[in-house]
Structures are given as C-alpha cells and as structure tokens.
C-alpha cells in the first residue's frame, strides 16, 4: 500500500516507523514524501492509498473519499511564533503579515479571519522570511518548530491549539482499516509526542 507522508523530519520519522511495523503484515506500507497540498490531491484522486499526518479536521476536505485510522501517530501543539512579545494570539496580530505553510489545514483554521496572510511551500522558507523580517509572525507545529529552536531562541512562542495527527486511507482501502488499527494498537508503535521531541 502506497502512502504519502510530509517531507519534513517528523513525517520521515513516522513514515519509517510505519514501514518497519508493517513490513511483515498485510497490507505492507511504503511511504513517499511530498508537500501536503500534493499528497492531499493524490489522496483525493485515488492515486495514493493513504496520507499522514493529518488532523481529524481533515474530514471536511476529503468528504467520503477517505477514512481516518483511529490511532494517533503524532501528538503536539500548533504554535504562533512572533517577534513581538505582546502578541499572544492570532487576534492580537492586527495588520501584521502571518506566514502559513501551504497545505496545512489546521493553520488556515487557526488563522481565523486574519486577512494579511501569505502561504509558503515549506517551513524553511517561512523561517527564512521571518528571520529576514519579511514576515511578522507564523504558525507551525511544535514538532517542526524543534528543528528551528536555535534560530528562533529570541522569538515569542504561544500555543494556539493542541491535537493529534492520524493516517487517512483512501475510501477504496477502507477494508484495511480494522487490520491497520489492530497492528498499530498492538505493535510497539508509540504516538510521537512532538512537543517533547
């Protein structure tokens, strides 16, 4: 079964765990890494068998075309990062520019009605623009934030949401849902606590 995983450090860590755990099982899982927007399009078109990590809020975007495996793969927080310590929420942003990684539904939802936003293809670009002061703030998952901690030591970081991320299967693979759930539940798979990484 061919899965898509996010092409970041956490996506690769979870993907490697999934491939290892399912190596001796049916279905056997194989992971390709790609941007979130591409993996979503491939899942919706049926070109891949599953996509991770995705939040439960992914449901309205996939409708009846995909089902969530009910075992969390990642636990973590959504973080607002700013250079202004007075900003503690998206509502405090005013007219400043907010950076979001393209394809991350949670960040679009967390941005709420904030109008001045820019969507970028990777966190590397988001961080670079923030450090060069071309962005005033951005949203990022705590698991991805860890790899930039040294660069962002003086930035203000505020938790704006907490949650879990899951594997979603294309509807055509729903028959594997019980087996994948069983293997994840009974294996040595540990939910990756992104915040503690």
Residue pairs with C-beta under 8 A, 6 or more apart in sequence:
1 27
1 28
1 29
1 30
1 49
1 50
1 173
1 176
2 30
2 31
2 32
2 48
2 49
2 50
3 15
3 18
3 29
3 30
3 31
3 32
3 48
3 49
3 50
3 51
3 52
3 167
4 31
4 32
4 33
4 34
4 38
4 39
4 42
4 43
4 48
4 50
4 51
4 52
5 11
5 12
5 14
5 15
5 31
5 32
5 33
5 34
5 39
5 51
5 52
5 53
6 33
6 34
6 35
6 36
6 39
6 52
6 53
7 33
7 34
7 35
8 123
8 144
9 143
9 144
9 147
10 53
10 74
10 141
10 143
10 144
10 192
10 194
10 197
11 33
11 52
11 53
12 33
13 192
14 52
14 53
14 73
14 74
14 192
15 31
15 33
15 52
16 31
17 189
17 192
18 29
18 31
18 52
18 73
18 167
18 189
19 29
19 30
19 31
21 183
21 184
21 187
21 188
21 189
22 28
22 29
22 180
22 183
25 179
25 183
26 179
27 173
27 176
27 179
27 180
29 50
32 48
34 42
35 102
35 103
35 121
35 122
36 101
36 102
36 103
36 104
37 102
37 103
38 103
39 48
39 51
39 103
40 51
40 61
40 62
40 103
42 48
42 51
43 50
43 51
43 62
43 65
43 66
43 168
43 170
44 62
44 65
44 66
46 65
46 170
46 172
48 170
49 169
49 170
49 172
49 173
50 167
50 168
50 169
50 170
50 173
51 66
51 167
51 168
52 73
52 165
52 166
52 167
52 168
53 73
53 74
53 165
53 166
53 167
54 68
54 105
54 165
54 166
54 167
54 168
55 105
55 106
55 163
55 164
55 165
55 166
56 68
56 163
56 164
56 166
57 105
57 106
57 109
58 66
58 68
58 105
58 168
59 68
61 105
62 168
64 171
65 170
65 171
66 168
66 169
66 170
66 171
67 168
67 169
67 171
67 174
67 177
68 166
68 167
68 168
68 169
69 166
69 167
69 168
69 169
69 177
69 180
69 181
69 184
70 166
70 181
71 166
71 167
71 181
71 184
71 185
71 189
71 191
72 164
72 165
72 166
72 191
73 164
73 165
73 166
73 167
73 189
73 191
73 192
74 143
74 164
74 165
74 191
74 192
74 193
74 194
75 163
75 164
75 165
75 191
75 192
75 193
75 194
75 195
76 141
76 142
76 143
76 162
76 163
76 165
76 193
76 194
76 195
77 141
77 142
77 159
77 160
77 161
77 162
77 163
77 194
77 195
78 106
78 107
78 110
78 139
78 140
78 141
78 142
78 159
78 160
78 161
78 162
78 163
79 139
79 140
79 141
79 142
79 145
79 157
79 158
79 159
79 160
80 87
80 88
80 89
80 90
80 110
80 137
80 138
80 139
80 157
80 158
80 159
80 160
81 130
81 137
81 138
81 139
81 140
81 145
81 152
81 155
81 156
81 157
81 158
82 93
82 96
82 136
82 137
82 155
82 156
82 158
83 130
83 133
83 136
83 137
83 154
83 155
83 156
84 96
84 136
84 137
84 156
85 156
86 92
87 93
87 96
87 137
87 156
87 158
88 156
88 158
89 158
89 160
90 98
90 110
90 111
90 112
90 114
90 139
90 160
91 112
93 114
93 116
93 136
93 137
95 116
96 116
96 136
96 137
97 116
97 117
97 118
97 134
97 135
97 136
97 137
98 111
98 114
98 116
98 117
98 118
98 135
98 136
98 137
98 138
98 139
99 117
99 118
99 120
99 126
99 129
99 130
99 135
99 137
99 138
99 139
100 107
100 108
100 111
100 117
100 118
100 119
100 120
100 126
100 138
100 139
101 107
101 119
101 120
101 121
101 122
101 123
101 126
101 139
101 140
102 119
102 120
102 121
104 139
104 141
106 141
106 161
106 163
107 139
107 140
110 139
110 160
110 161
111 117
111 139
118 135
120 126
120 129
123 140
123 144
123 148
126 135
126 138
126 140
127 138
127 148
127 151
127 152
129 135
130 137
130 138
130 152
130 155
131 151
139 160
140 148
141 194
142 159
142 194
142 195
143 192
143 194
143 195
143 197
144 194
145 152
145 157
146 194
146 197
164 191
167 180
169 176
169 177
169 180
